[in-house]
């Protein structure tokens, strides 16, 4: 596959749009990208914004070299049923639906098309995404390079065995929500200490953003950075001791296992 490849994007929600932007950033020409989206106003919005095309579902996939399935897990079966008779036999199918396995996609397509399973996350929308891809049987070196290439334009991408995708979902897929929940809790805590909502929000967000940048750019581990900011018997030590007393590590591990288990149930 190359920059001349035709790409069909099924589902043009916020993640679909982020992937369209990534495709263009990676070198795919906008007029080689065609979306299928039931909401006409949404389709026109993306056509105007990115100079891409729109087409009915079956017409879209009949000559596409790559098919991006960006639909909800509960909608995947019906979409596959609709397209299985029209898909280009040379196309690679790329699924972004949580919990849906490569075999689920292949069995419902009933074709020999190779399938790639991807778990992205919402920071993809701002070019700081984390994606994990698993290659199914028959994926060519060119198709693999294409998938990893455009996903790299959304942030970072790794390749994992498919049996680890549920763990990926619990880590990076659902992970942004854990972060947002922690921010909510910090803002609420700051307000209880007397700060205004505006000041509590500013202090919390900038602290989190700064800490994340320090972790990303310093080359030091989270453990080292935590130790560096923690003086014996100081304020940070008191807060961390409270976390430990509440078994924060156990709480997080239990939550991630719940996310992993739910991902398995969605298969």
ZAFINU-422624 format. One record per residue (C-alpha): residue number from 1; residue in three letters; x, y negated, z. Coordinates in steps of 0.05 Angstrom, whole numbers, always signed. Layout:
% residues N
+-----+------+--------+--------+--------+
| seq | type |   east |  north |     up |
+-----+------+--------+--------+--------+
| NUM |  ALA |      X |      Y |      Z |
...
+-----+------+--------+--------+--------+
% end
This chain:
% residues 267
+-----+------+--------+--------+--------+
| seq | type |   east |  north |     up |
+-----+------+--------+--------+--------+
|   1 |  UNK |     +0 |     +0 |     +0 |
|   2 |  UNK |    +23 |    -71 |    -13 |
|   3 |  UNK |     -1 |   -143 |    -15 |
|   4 |  UNK |    -44 |   -126 |    -75 |
|   5 |  UNK |    -84 |    -76 |    -36 |
|   6 |  UNK |   -159 |    -87 |    -30 |
|   7 |  UNK |   -185 |    -88 |    +41 |
|   8 |  UNK |   -257 |    -78 |    +64 |
|   9 |  UNK |   -275 |   -106 |   +133 |
|  10 |  UNK |   -339 |    -76 |   +161 |
|  11 |  UNK |   -364 |   -120 |   +218 |
|  12 |  UNK |   -346 |   -193 |   +221 |
|  13 |  UNK |   -352 |   -211 |   +294 |
|  14 |  UNK |   -297 |   -246 |   +333 |
|  15 |  UNK |   -250 |   -186 |   +328 |
|  16 |  UNK |   -265 |   -177 |   +255 |
|  17 |  UNK |   -247 |   -250 |   +243 |
|  18 |  UNK |   -182 |   -243 |   +282 |
|  19 |  UNK |   -163 |   -183 |   +239 |
|  20 |  UNK |   -180 |   -222 |   +175 |
|  21 |  UNK |   -132 |   -277 |   +198 |
|  22 |  UNK |    -79 |   -224 |   +213 |
|  23 |  UNK |    -87 |   -192 |   +144 |
|  24 |  UNK |    -76 |   -260 |   +111 |
|  25 |  UNK |    -17 |   -275 |   +156 |
|  26 |  UNK |    +15 |   -209 |   +138 |
|  27 |  UNK |    +11 |   -226 |    +63 |
|  28 |  UNK |    -55 |   -197 |    +39 |
|  29 |  UNK |    -87 |   -245 |    -10 |
|  30 |  UNK |   -154 |   -274 |    +14 |
|  31 |  UNK |   -189 |   -255 |    -50 |
|  32 |  UNK |   -169 |   -182 |    -37 |
|  33 |  UNK |   -208 |   -182 |    +29 |
|  34 |  UNK |   -282 |   -168 |    +26 |
|  35 |  UNK |   -328 |   -167 |    +86 |
|  36 |  UNK |   -395 |   -133 |    +97 |
|  37 |  UNK |   -435 |   -170 |   +148 |
|  38 |  UNK |   -510 |   -168 |   +160 |
|  39 |  UNK |   -514 |   -239 |   +184 |
|  40 |  UNK |   -513 |   -282 |   +122 |
|  41 |  UNK |   -495 |   -346 |   +159 |
|  42 |  UNK |   -436 |   -312 |   +191 |
|  43 |  UNK |   -412 |   -284 |   +124 |
|  44 |  UNK |   -416 |   -353 |    +92 |
|  45 |  UNK |   -378 |   -383 |   +151 |
|  46 |  UNK |   -320 |   -335 |   +141 |
|  47 |  UNK |   -321 |   -341 |    +65 |
|  48 |  UNK |   -314 |   -417 |    +72 |
|  49 |  UNK |   -261 |   -413 |   +126 |
|  50 |  UNK |   -215 |   -360 |    +96 |
|  51 |  UNK |   -233 |   -359 |    +21 |
|  52 |  UNK |   -250 |   -285 |    +25 |
|  53 |  UNK |   -307 |   -248 |     -8 |
|  54 |  UNK |   -370 |   -214 |    +16 |
|  55 |  UNK |   -406 |   -153 |    -12 |
|  56 |  UNK |   -458 |   -101 |     +5 |
|  57 |  UNK |   -430 |    -44 |    +46 |
|  58 |  UNK |   -427 |    +11 |     -6 |
|  59 |  UNK |   -402 |    -35 |    -62 |
|  60 |  UNK |   -348 |    -61 |    -15 |
|  61 |  UNK |   -317 |     +6 |     +3 |
|  62 |  UNK |   -321 |    +39 |    -65 |
|  63 |  UNK |   -255 |    +10 |    -89 |
|  64 |  UNK |   -222 |    -12 |    -24 |
|  65 |  UNK |   -152 |    +15 |     -8 |
|  66 |  UNK |   -163 |     +4 |    +67 |
|  67 |  UNK |   -227 |     +4 |   +107 |
|  68 |  UNK |   -228 |    -34 |   +173 |
|  69 |  UNK |   -285 |     -8 |   +216 |
|  70 |  UNK |   -296 |    -64 |   +267 |
|  71 |  UNK |   -365 |    -42 |   +292 |
|  72 |  UNK |   -391 |    -25 |   +362 |
|  73 |  UNK |   -380 |    +47 |   +384 |
|  74 |  UNK |   -455 |    +59 |   +386 |
|  75 |  UNK |   -462 |    +36 |   +314 |
|  76 |  UNK |   -405 |    +76 |   +286 |
|  77 |  UNK |   -443 |   +140 |   +270 |
|  78 |  UNK |   -497 |   +105 |   +229 |
|  79 |  UNK |   -445 |    +64 |   +191 |
|  80 |  UNK |   -405 |   +126 |   +173 |
|  81 |  UNK |   -468 |   +161 |   +150 |
|  82 |  UNK |   -483 |   +103 |   +104 |
|  83 |  UNK |   -414 |    +98 |    +73 |
|  84 |  UNK |   -391 |   +170 |    +67 |
|  85 |  UNK |   -417 |   +178 |     -4 |
|  86 |  UNK |   -384 |   +115 |    -30 |
|  87 |  UNK |   -316 |   +112 |     +2 |
|  88 |  UNK |   -255 |   +109 |    -44 |
|  89 |  UNK |   -222 |   +178 |    -35 |
|  90 |  UNK |   -153 |   +144 |    -33 |
|  91 |  UNK |   -172 |    +95 |    +22 |
|  92 |  UNK |   -146 |    +97 |    +93 |
|  93 |  UNK |   -199 |    +86 |   +146 |
|  94 |  UNK |   -179 |    +45 |   +207 |
|  95 |  UNK |   -225 |    +47 |   +267 |
|  96 |  UNK |   -225 |     -4 |   +323 |
|  97 |  UNK |   -283 |    +26 |   +364 |
|  98 |  UNK |   -268 |    +44 |   +436 |
|  99 |  UNK |   -272 |   +118 |   +450 |
| 100 |  UNK |   -285 |   +141 |   +379 |
| 101 |  UNK |   -235 |   +194 |   +359 |
| 102 |  UNK |   -202 |   +206 |   +293 |
| 103 |  UNK |   -240 |   +272 |   +288 |
| 104 |  UNK |   -306 |   +236 |   +302 |
| 105 |  UNK |   -293 |   +190 |   +243 |
| 106 |  UNK |   -268 |   +245 |   +197 |
| 107 |  UNK |   -324 |   +294 |   +213 |
| 108 |  UNK |   -378 |   +243 |   +201 |
| 109 |  UNK |   -347 |   +218 |   +137 |
| 110 |  UNK |   -340 |   +289 |   +113 |
| 111 |  UNK |   -283 |   +269 |    +67 |
| 112 |  UNK |   -208 |   +279 |    +67 |
| 113 |  UNK |   -192 |   +205 |    +77 |
| 114 |  UNK |   -137 |   +194 |   +128 |
| 115 |  UNK |   -157 |   +157 |   +191 |
| 116 |  UNK |   -119 |   +111 |   +238 |
| 117 |  UNK |   -147 |    +96 |   +307 |
| 118 |  UNK |   -131 |    +28 |   +337 |
| 119 |  UNK |   -145 |     -2 |   +405 |
| 120 |  UNK |   -137 |    -78 |   +402 |
| 121 |  UNK |   -154 |   -130 |   +455 |
| 122 |  UNK |   -185 |   -199 |   +457 |
| 123 |  UNK |   -120 |   -240 |   +460 |
| 124 |  UNK |   -115 |   -219 |   +387 |
| 125 |  UNK |   -160 |   -280 |   +376 |
| 126 |  UNK |   -103 |   -326 |   +394 |
| 127 |  UNK |    -46 |   -287 |   +363 |
| 128 |  UNK |    -24 |   -255 |   +428 |
| 129 |  UNK |    -59 |   -188 |   +422 |
| 130 |  UNK |    -35 |   -120 |   +443 |
| 131 |  UNK |    -54 |    -63 |   +398 |
| 132 |  UNK |    -39 |    +12 |   +399 |
| 133 |  UNK |    -46 |    +54 |   +337 |
| 134 |  UNK |    -51 |   +129 |   +327 |
| 135 |  UNK |    -40 |   +160 |   +259 |
| 136 |  UNK |    -86 |   +216 |   +236 |
| 137 |  UNK |    -68 |   +273 |   +190 |
| 138 |  UNK |    -51 |   +252 |   +119 |
| 139 |  UNK |    -34 |   +180 |   +134 |
| 140 |  UNK |    +22 |   +161 |    +85 |
| 141 |  UNK |    +85 |   +123 |   +103 |
| 142 |  UNK |    +59 |    +64 |    +63 |
| 143 |  UNK |     -9 |    +65 |    +98 |
| 144 |  UNK |    +26 |    +69 |   +166 |
| 145 |  UNK |    +71 |    +10 |   +148 |
| 146 |  UNK |    +11 |    -30 |   +125 |
| 147 |  UNK |    -29 |    -18 |   +189 |
| 148 |  UNK |    +30 |    -32 |   +236 |
| 149 |  UNK |    +48 |    -93 |   +194 |
| 150 |  UNK |    -18 |   -130 |   +197 |
| 151 |  UNK |    -29 |   -111 |   +270 |
| 152 |  UNK |    +39 |   -141 |   +285 |
| 153 |  UNK |    +11 |   -207 |   +259 |
| 154 |  UNK |    -40 |   -205 |   +316 |
| 155 |  UNK |    +13 |   -202 |   +371 |
| 156 |  UNK |    +48 |   -137 |   +390 |
| 157 |  UNK |    +34 |    -66 |   +367 |
| 158 |  UNK |    +58 |     +3 |   +390 |
| 159 |  UNK |    +45 |    +72 |   +363 |
| 160 |  UNK |    +19 |   +126 |   +410 |
| 161 |  UNK |     -7 |   +197 |   +407 |
| 162 |  UNK |    -82 |   +197 |   +402 |
| 163 |  UNK |    -92 |   +233 |   +469 |
| 164 |  UNK |    -64 |   +170 |   +502 |
| 165 |  UNK |   -114 |   +123 |   +470 |
| 166 |  UNK |   -161 |   +127 |   +530 |
| 167 |  UNK |   -104 |   +106 |   +575 |
| 168 |  UNK |    -88 |    +49 |   +527 |
| 169 |  UNK |   -161 |    +27 |   +531 |
| 170 |  UNK |   -157 |    +25 |   +607 |
| 171 |  UNK |    -92 |    -15 |   +605 |
| 172 |  UNK |    -91 |    -65 |   +548 |
| 173 |  UNK |   -161 |    -58 |   +519 |
| 174 |  UNK |   -199 |    -73 |   +582 |
| 175 |  UNK |   -140 |   -107 |   +616 |
| 176 |  UNK |   -156 |   -179 |   +598 |
| 177 |  UNK |   -221 |   -173 |   +637 |
| 178 |  UNK |   -181 |   -151 |   +699 |
| 179 |  UNK |   -139 |   -214 |   +691 |
| 180 |  UNK |   -200 |   -259 |   +683 |
| 181 |  UNK |   -232 |   -227 |   +744 |
| 182 |  UNK |   -170 |   -242 |   +785 |
| 183 |  UNK |   -170 |   -314 |   +761 |
| 184 |  UNK |   -243 |   -320 |   +782 |
| 185 |  UNK |   -225 |   -293 |   +851 |
| 186 |  UNK |   -166 |   -342 |   +858 |
| 187 |  UNK |   -209 |   -401 |   +838 |
| 188 |  UNK |   -262 |   -380 |   +888 |
| 189 |  UNK |   -209 |   -371 |   +942 |
| 190 |  UNK |   -179 |   -440 |   +929 |
| 191 |  UNK |   -248 |   -472 |   +934 |
| 192 |  UNK |   -259 |   -438 |  +1001 |
| 193 |  UNK |   -195 |   -471 |  +1024 |
| 194 |  UNK |   -223 |   -539 |  +1006 |
| 195 |  UNK |   -200 |   -553 |   +936 |
| 196 |  UNK |   -248 |   -579 |   +883 |
| 197 |  UNK |   -269 |   -531 |   +829 |
| 198 |  UNK |   -232 |   -572 |   +777 |
| 199 |  UNK |   -167 |   -574 |   +817 |
| 200 |  UNK |   -174 |   -501 |   +837 |
| 201 |  UNK |   -183 |   -482 |   +764 |
| 202 |  UNK |   -124 |   -523 |   +739 |
| 203 |  UNK |    -78 |   -497 |   +793 |
| 204 |  UNK |    -98 |   -425 |   +782 |
| 205 |  UNK |    -95 |   -423 |   +706 |
| 206 |  UNK |    -29 |   -459 |   +701 |
| 207 |  UNK |     +1 |   -415 |   +755 |
| 208 |  UNK |    -21 |   -352 |   +718 |
| 209 |  UNK |     +1 |   -378 |   +650 |
| 210 |  UNK |    +68 |   -400 |   +677 |
| 211 |  UNK |    +79 |   -334 |   +713 |
| 212 |  UNK |    +62 |   -295 |   +650 |
| 213 |  UNK |   +110 |   -336 |   +609 |
| 214 |  UNK |   +165 |   -326 |   +661 |
| 215 |  UNK |   +153 |   -251 |   +660 |
| 216 |  UNK |   +154 |   -249 |   +584 |
| 217 |  UNK |   +215 |   -293 |   +573 |
| 218 |  UNK |   +260 |   -282 |   +634 |
| 219 |  UNK |   +277 |   -210 |   +618 |
| 220 |  UNK |   +266 |   -192 |   +691 |
| 221 |  UNK |   +216 |   -141 |   +716 |
| 222 |  UNK |   +153 |   -159 |   +753 |
| 223 |  UNK |   +183 |   -127 |   +815 |
| 224 |  UNK |   +245 |   -171 |   +812 |
| 225 |  UNK |   +205 |   -235 |   +800 |
| 226 |  UNK |   +158 |   -218 |   +858 |
| 227 |  UNK |   +218 |   -206 |   +904 |
| 228 |  UNK |   +250 |   -271 |   +882 |
| 229 |  UNK |   +190 |   -313 |   +903 |
| 230 |  UNK |   +178 |   -276 |   +968 |
| 231 |  UNK |   +215 |   -303 |  +1028 |
| 232 |  UNK |   +215 |   -259 |  +1091 |
| 233 |  UNK |   +158 |   -279 |  +1137 |
| 234 |  UNK |   +138 |   -334 |  +1089 |
| 235 |  UNK |    +71 |   -353 |  +1058 |
| 236 |  UNK |    +78 |   -308 |   +998 |
| 237 |  UNK |    +97 |   -249 |  +1042 |
| 238 |  UNK |    +35 |   -261 |  +1084 |
| 239 |  UNK |     -9 |   -259 |  +1022 |
| 240 |  UNK |    +24 |   -197 |   +993 |
| 241 |  UNK |    +18 |   -162 |  +1060 |
| 242 |  UNK |    -57 |   -176 |  +1058 |
| 243 |  UNK |    -60 |   -146 |   +988 |
| 244 |  UNK |    -23 |    -85 |  +1012 |
| 245 |  UNK |    -69 |    -77 |  +1072 |
| 246 |  UNK |   -128 |    -78 |  +1024 |
| 247 |  UNK |    -93 |    -25 |   +982 |
| 248 |  UNK |    -91 |    -67 |   +919 |
| 249 |  UNK |    -50 |    -16 |   +880 |
| 250 |  UNK |   -101 |    +38 |   +895 |
| 251 |  UNK |   -159 |     -8 |   +876 |
| 252 |  UNK |   -127 |    -24 |   +809 |
| 253 |  UNK |   -109 |    +48 |   +795 |
| 254 |  UNK |   -180 |    +71 |   +811 |
| 255 |  UNK |   -210 |    +17 |   +766 |
| 256 |  UNK |   -164 |    +37 |   +708 |
| 257 |  UNK |   -183 |   +110 |   +717 |
| 258 |  UNK |   -256 |    +90 |   +714 |
| 259 |  UNK |   -243 |    +53 |   +648 |
| 260 |  UNK |   -205 |   +113 |   +621 |
| 261 |  UNK |   -260 |   +161 |   +641 |
| 262 |  UNK |   -313 |   +118 |   +608 |
| 263 |  UNK |   -272 |   +115 |   +544 |
| 264 |  UNK |   -271 |   +191 |   +543 |
| 265 |  UNK |   -346 |   +192 |   +553 |
| 266 |  UNK |   -356 |   +147 |   +492 |
| 267 |  UNK |   -322 |   +198 |   +447 |
+-----+------+--------+--------+--------+
% end
